[in-house]
Amino acid sequence: MSDNYADIINLPHHVSKRHRQMPLEERAAQFAPFAALEGHAAAVRSTAQRVRLQVEEQEKQAGWDC
């Protein structure tokens, strides 16, 4: 370990006199995964469907039967 923390490494853990200790369940919730891109998958599916329909329409207009 680096000597950078030698002066504080053995100090006792601070316990606030003002604030209660957070329960483990609440602490864990802080680090739980979240949907940062909520709705993104639905938007991608919607766009893919719209593009698919456009391509099919273009193929029909061009006379391609796939």
FENFENBEL-V259102 format. One record per residue. RES is the residue in one letter. D_LAST is the distance of its C-alpha to the last C-alpha in Angstrom with 1 decimal. Layout:
res=RES d_last=D_LAST
res=RES d_last=D_LAST
This chain:
res=M d_last=66.3
res=S d_last=67.2
res=D d_last=70.6
res=N d_last=69.0
res=Y d_last=69.2
res=A d_last=72.5
res=D d_last=74.3
res=I d_last=72.0
res=I d_last=70.5
res=N d_last=73.3
res=L d_last=73.7
res=P d_last=73.4
res=H d_last=70.2
res=H d_last=70.5
res=V d_last=70.7
res=S d_last=70.6
res=K d_last=73.4
res=R d_last=71.5
res=H d_last=68.0
res=R d_last=67.3
res=Q d_last=65.3
res=M d_last=61.6
res=P d_last=60.6
res=L d_last=58.3
res=E d_last=55.6
res=E d_last=55.5
res=R d_last=55.7
res=A d_last=52.7
res=A d_last=50.7
res=Q d_last=51.2
res=F d_last=49.2
res=A d_last=46.5
res=P d_last=42.9
res=F d_last=41.6
res=A d_last=38.2
res=A d_last=38.7
res=L d_last=35.1
res=E d_last=35.1
res=G d_last=32.1
res=H d_last=30.2
res=A d_last=27.7
res=A d_last=27.0
res=A d_last=26.6
res=V d_last=24.2
res=R d_last=22.0
res=S d_last=22.3
res=T d_last=21.4
res=A d_last=18.3
res=Q d_last=17.2
res=R d_last=18.0
res=V d_last=16.1
res=R d_last=12.9
res=L d_last=13.3
res=Q d_last=14.2
res=V d_last=11.2
res=E d_last=8.9
res=E d_last=11.5
res=Q d_last=11.6
res=E d_last=8.1
res=K d_last=8.9
res=Q d_last=12.3
res=A d_last=11.3
res=G d_last=9.5
res=W d_last=6.1
res=D d_last=3.8
res=C d_last=0.0
